[in-house]
Amino acid sequence: MKNTHSDVKSKSTKFHCYICGEYFSLLKNILKHCTTIHSMDPKTIKPYCCNQCNNRFTSSTLLIQHTKYHNGDRTYVCSICGKSFITIRDLSGHEKLHDNQRKYGCNKCGKSFNTSQNLKTHFYVVHTDPGQWKYACPVCLKKFAMKANFTEHVKRHEGNKNYICHICKKSFVSKHEVKKHIKVHSNIAPFKCSKCQKNYRDKRSLDIHLSKVHGIGVVKMPVRVKKFVCHVCPSQFFDNHKLQRHIRTHTGVKPYACHGCAKRFVDKSYLTHHLKRVHNIIESATSKE
């Protein structure tokens, strides 16, 4: 069977320049092209491209390691706790957490970490000018050091809540948030204040209590800004989801319907509360109509 034109092209054009789009069959050719035509530093050139997500890499080894995350094969298992990992590098970093030797120290603040990657992340987040952070929210322009934090933030604007509490069916943006929320359903509060014996479910709540009530420690409290403004009235909101719910009070649109009594609501949470209070149904709200 003869190769098609596209097959031949894919084999002969292994590399392509992400600046001008030109294709190359040899690694040395694209390296020469990027340095001479685009004046790039050879160390910053990433000729290897993932065909699934378009992330680029400086070497074929890094690309192969990256593709393992798409395949999701967790073949490396920690002998101490049994947790599995996709690459041996991830496993090695994890095992250092068990050792807890914290060999990597920050030369700015003296804080130490178990892995060089943790130190690198710490330095970038804590000691780098936020103006240099490369992830900027397209909605409110807030900048983030880490892609994971940026992605989670954008989901808040979109109202994208895919993580559901299996007890009360309340939805959340991230897995971390739903795990934290589930503690609300428990009476376990292992973090105790040494001054007044008050108990808390998580360490941050205890730290806030110590700082506010007893003046112990310094807790950085995030400053929330109401950046979402209603175009009809002067009302302002912290996130887009609440703004959209508010706008429905002006338009009269009530997209969430109760199939028990046909009553309609402007927000999914109102329908959920109605189902519980009026119909004794504890479940997530029904779909829009």
N, C-alpha and C positions, 0 to 999 in steps of 0.2 A: 504493500500500500504506500502510495506516494505521500510525502509530507506536504501539508497545505502551506500556503504562503505565511499564515499566522504562526504555524509551528516553526518554520524556518526562521522567522523573524524573532520569535521568543528565544530560540537557541542562540542566534547570532547577536542579539542585543541584550546581553545579560545585565548590563549596567546602564542606568540613565541618570543624567544630571538633573537634580531637582530644582536648579535655578533657571536653566534655559530649556530643559526637556530633551536635550540631544542624547542619543543612544550610543553605546559602545559595547564591543564584544570582549575587550580585554581590560583587566583591572588597571594596568599601567597607563592605558589610553585615557581613561576617565580621570585618573589622578593627575596626569599631565594637563588635561583640559581644564580641570578645576583650579589648578595652581597658576596656569598661564593666562587663561581667559578671564577667570573670575577673581584672581589674586587671593585665593583661599590658602590658609595655613594647612599644610598637609596633615597635621594632627587632628584637624577638625572635620576633615572630609569623611563622609559616611556613604560609601558606595553600595553597601549591601542593604537591600530593602525587603521588608516583610510583605509578602503578597496577600496577607490577610488583613493587616491593619495599617500598612504603609509606614510603620516605624522604621527608622534607618539606623545602621550600625557601622562602626569602623572596621569590623572584622567579620569573617564568616563564622568564627567560633561564637561570637556574641549573638549572631543571627540564629544559629542552631539552638543555642540556649534559650533564646527568646521564643522560638516556635514551640518549644516544649510547654510553654504556658498556654498556648492555644490548644494543644492536644490534651492537657490536663492530666497527664500520667504522673501520679505521685508514687514514685518507685523508691525514694530514699526515706527510710523510717528511723526516727530517733529511738535509740535503744533504752533511753531513760523513761520517756513518757509515752512513746508509741505514736506521736504525731508524725504525719507523713509530709514529704516535700517533693517538689517537681525537680529541683536540681540539687546536686551535692553541695553547691555553694550556699543555698538556702539552709540546708541541713546543718552545715558547719557553723553558720551564723547562729542558728537556733541552739545548738549544743553549747555555745559559749554562754548563753543565758543561764544554763544549768550550772556552769562553772562560776559565773558571777565574779570574775576576777577584775573586770573593769580596767583593762590595761590601756585604753585609749583616752587620754586626758585632753580637755580643751585648754588651749594656751591663753584664752581670753578670760574665762571665769573659773577654771579649775575643775569643772564638773567632768566626771569620767564615765566611760561607756564600755560596753562589752565588745562592740564591733566597730571597725573603722567606718562602716556605712552609717551607723547610728551617730557617730561623732560628726561625720560630714553633714548629715541631715540637721543635727543640732546647730552646727555653725551657720548653716544656710538660713535656718528659721529664726534663730535668736540673735546672731551677730552680723547679719547682712542687712543692708539698707532695703526696706520693703519696696523702694522704687525700682530695685533690680529684680524683683520677683517677676517671673515671666507669665504667670497665669492670671489674667484679668477677666473679671466677670463682664460679659457683654451688656448686662442689664444695669448694674449699679457701679461698675468700674472698680470694685474692690479687688485688690490684688492678693494672690496666694503664693506661698513658697512651694507647696506640694500639690501635685495634680489631683490626688485623692480628695484633699480638702476643697479644691476648686470644683471638682465634679459634684461633690455633695452639696456645696453651696448653690450651684446652678439648679440642682434638683428642687431646692426650696422655692426658687422663683417659679419653677414650672409646676409646683404642687405635686411633684412625683413622689408618692409614698408607697413603696412596694413591700415594705416590711410590716407584717401584721402581728399584733399581740394575740397569741392563741387563747388568752383568757377573756379579754374584753373586746377583741377585734379592732382596737384602735390602731391606726396606721402611722408609720414613721418613715423618714427619709433614708435612714441608715440602719444597718444591723446593730451597730453600737448603741444607737438610741433605743431600739426595741429591747435590747438586753438590759439596759439601764432602767427602762420603764417597768419591765417585769418585776423588778425588785419592789415596786409599789404594792404589788399584790401579796408580798411576803411581809411578815412581822419581824424578820431578821434584820437587825441593825447592829452590825459588828463593830462600828467605829464609835468609840466612847470618848467624850471630852474628859480630860483628867482634872479639870477645874470644877465642873458642875455636874458631872456624871450623865450628861445628856447624850443620847445615842443617835447615830445617823447611819443611813443605809450605804453611803459611799464616802470615800475619803475627801473628795472636794467639798461636800456639804459640811463636813467636820472642819476643814480648813477655813471655809467662809465663816463658820460660827466662831472659831478661835480668833479670827482677825477682827470681826465686827463686835463681838461681845467682850472678849478678853484682851484684845489688842496684841495678840500673839501671831507672829508671822505676817507675811505680805501676800495677799491674793489679788492677782490682776483680774479685775472685773471688766468684761467686754462692754463697750459703750454702744448701745443700739441706737440707730438713727432711722427715723421714719422717712424713707426715700421714695415711697410710692404714694403719689398724690392723685386724688380723685379729680377728674376733669370736669365734674359737675358741681361739686361743692369743695370747701377747703379741707376736708378730712384727709389725714395722712396715715400711712400704715407701715409696719416694719417689713412686711413681705407681700409679694404679688398675689398670693392666694387669698389673703384677707382683703386686699383691695378689690379683687374680682368678686368676692362675696358681697362686699359693700356696694359695688356698682349695680348688682342685681336688685338692690333696694330701690334704686332710681328707675331701673328699666321695668321692674315688676316680674322679671323672668324667674321662675322657680323650677329648675330642671330636675329636682329630686322628688319622686312621687312615692307615696305609701300605697302599696297594693291592697292594704287592708281596708282603708277608708277613703282613698283617693286624695287625701290632703297632700299639698305640695310644699316644698321648702327650698330656700335659696342656697342651702349648704348641706353637704352630706352628713355632717355631725349633728345638725338639727333633726334630720330624719332618723338617725340612729337613736337619739335621745327620745324622740317621739315613739318609735317602735318599742323601746324598753318601758317607757312610762305608761303609754296607752294600751299597747297590745301585749305587753309582757314578753316581748321578743328581744333576746339579747344576741344581736348579730350585726354584721356590717350592713350598711345601707344598700338598697337595691340600685339598679342601673338607672341612668338618665332616660328620659323619654322625650 
